[in-house]
């Protein structure tokens, strides 16, 4: 005798119940997909007018101006901007020597091929991750004369020690 025949009315009733529940669930899911979510109610924010307050002008004593030079208005001075495209590849920087004058604003557009690396210029406290094949832009002022080595600051393979260069800031 077959298994379905042995179940009798109870087995057929259970199968019909499972089918009805499945169809009801499918109908609810279809209705939910067709119905857009309810719109959020509009909230009106009242306008608030803030009264203007003017303080009397005060002179800064010379001693206070010397203690806080960052707050004193400095005259606008145009600095030369030097931009360099620097590439890192298998164990070399291109270019591996960058020359600027003291006072120049330096812009480095760095790009690393074949692996992620790091640009480490300790003399200017710069340590920047260079994701593979993405350009990273660094800016700083060359405010100290001297020769400053740069290198990869991330262990990226057997030749990583060769990945070195130098920034030369001339007077």
Secondary structure as UniProt FT lines:
FT   HELIX           3..34
FT   HELIX           62..67
FT   TURN            69..71
FT   STRAND          81..89
FT   TURN            90..91
FT   STRAND          92..94
FT   STRAND          97..101
FT   TURN            102..103
FT   STRAND          105..112
FT   STRAND          117..121
FT   HELIX           122..124
FT   STRAND          126..130
FT   STRAND          135..141
FT   STRAND          146..151
FT   TURN            158..159
FT   HELIX           160..162
FT   STRAND          164..170
//
